Amino acid sequence: MGERVCVFVVRPDGAPGPDLEALYSFMLERGLAKFKIPERLEFIDALPMNPAGTKVNKKALERIVAAAPGTETDIEGGVMRRALRRSV
């Protein structure tokens, strides 16, 4: 469907988080299918929530990815398509 996997990590108090290569290896070792493994890792302060505060605001997450350097993003009809260079 043209989508790629991105993982968002909320680090408490700026604690160090995993790098993409470590995450990739961890998931492969546990037998996760390659198409399910994230191609991008983003650290954020908090997950954006909808106005009611009951669900994660996926559109806001798409905007975070679109604003990040090194990506080409086209959001059409709620589907995020982006070209990423995989380093692992």
C-alpha positions in Angstrom: 0.0 0.0 0.0 3.0 2.3 -0.3 3.5 2.7 3.5 6.8 2.1 5.4 7.3 1.3 9.1 8.5 4.1 11.4 8.9 3.6 15.1 8.5 6.6 17.5 10.3 6.3 20.8 9.5 8.5 23.8 12.6 8.8 26.0 12.0 9.6 29.7 14.0 12.7 30.7 16.2 12.5 27.5 17.5 9.0 28.4 19.5 7.4 25.6 17.4 5.2 23.3 18.1 2.4 20.9 19.7 3.1 17.5 18.1 1.8 14.3 20.7 -0.8 13.7 20.3 -2.3 17.2 16.5 -2.3 16.8 16.8 -4.0 13.4 19.1 -6.7 14.8 16.9 -7.2 17.8 13.8 -7.7 15.7 15.5 -10.0 13.1 16.8 -12.2 15.9 13.3 -12.7 17.2 12.0 -13.8 13.7 10.0 -10.7 12.8 9.4 -10.5 9.0 11.6 -8.0 7.3 8.7 -6.0 5.9 7.5 -5.3 9.5 10.9 -4.0 10.7 11.0 -0.2 11.0 13.0 1.7 8.4 13.1 4.8 10.5 13.5 5.7 14.1 12.2 9.0 15.6 12.7 10.2 19.1 9.9 12.5 20.4 9.1 14.1 23.8 5.6 12.7 23.9 3.1 11.0 21.7 0.6 13.5 20.2 -2.9 12.8 21.2 -6.3 13.6 19.7 -8.3 16.5 21.1 -10.1 14.1 23.5 -6.8 12.7 24.7 -7.9 9.1 24.1 -5.9 8.1 21.0 -2.6 8.8 19.4 -2.9 11.5 16.6 -1.5 9.6 13.6 -1.8 12.7 11.4 0.5 14.6 13.8 3.0 11.7 13.6 2.9 11.9 9.8 3.7 15.6 10.0 6.7 14.9 12.2 8.1 12.5 9.6 7.3 14.9 6.8 9.2 17.7 8.5 12.3 15.6 9.3 15.3 16.2 7.0 16.3 13.5 4.5 12.8 12.3 3.6 10.5 12.9 0.7 7.0 12.6 1.9 3.7 12.8 0.0 0.5 12.5 2.1 -2.4 11.7 -0.1 -5.8 10.7 1.3 -4.3 9.8 4.6 -1.7 7.5 3.1 1.9 8.4 3.8 4.4 7.5 1.1 8.0 8.3 1.5 11.3 7.4 0.0 13.9 6.5 2.7 17.5 5.4 2.3 18.0 2.3 4.4 21.4 2.2 6.1 21.0 -1.3 7.7 
